[in-house]
């Protein structure tokens, strides 16, 4: 839908394989704690970087999406 065309067989296969990957921990959050706070329940929690989020960002930042032929 983003590219306004049907994906090729290779694109579809690669996309589905990528979307099956497990979520990754957001950069900079491995073992990180907020300095000076022990139990800050109001602080926003960093969500894992899901494959779907990464996939959508990749599609939206691609040349095929950004430039008209």
C-alpha positions in Angstrom: 0.0 0.0 0.0 2.8 2.4 0.8 4.4 2.0 -2.7 1.0 1.8 -4.5 2.0 -1.5 -6.1 2.1 -5.2 -5.4 5.3 -6.5 -3.9 7.5 -8.9 -5.8 7.8 -12.4 -4.6 11.3 -11.7 -3.2 10.1 -8.5 -1.4 7.1 -10.3 0.1 9.2 -13.2 1.3 11.9 -11.0 2.8 9.3 -8.8 4.5 7.5 -11.7 6.1 10.8 -13.1 7.3 11.8 -9.8 8.8 8.5 -9.4 10.6 8.9 -12.8 12.3 12.1 -11.6 14.1 11.8 -11.0 17.9 11.5 -7.5 19.3 14.8 -5.9 20.2 15.6 -3.8 23.3 15.6 -0.1 22.5 19.1 1.4 22.2 20.5 2.8 25.4 18.1 0.9 27.8 20.2 -2.2 28.5 20.5 -2.2 32.3 19.9 1.5 32.4 18.3 3.1 35.5 17.3 6.7 36.1 19.8 8.5 38.3 18.3 9.6 41.6 15.0 7.7 41.4 14.3 4.3 42.8 10.6 3.9 42.1 9.5 6.4 39.6 6.2 4.9 38.3 5.3 8.1 36.4 8.4 7.9 34.1 7.7 6.8 30.6 8.9 3.2 29.9 11.0 2.5 26.8 9.2 0.0 24.6 11.1 -2.7 22.7 11.8 -1.9 19.1 9.4 -4.1 17.3 10.1 -5.5 13.8 6.9 -3.9 12.5 7.9 -0.4 13.6 11.4 -0.8 12.1 9.8 -2.2 8.8 7.4 0.8 8.5 10.2 3.3 9.1 12.3 1.6 6.5 9.5 1.7 3.9 8.7 5.4 4.7 12.4 6.4 4.4 13.1 4.5 1.2 13.9 6.3 -2.1 10.9 4.6 -3.8 8.6 6.3 -1.3 10.3 9.7 -1.1 10.8 10.4 -4.8 8.4 10.3 -7.8 9.6 8.7 -11.0 
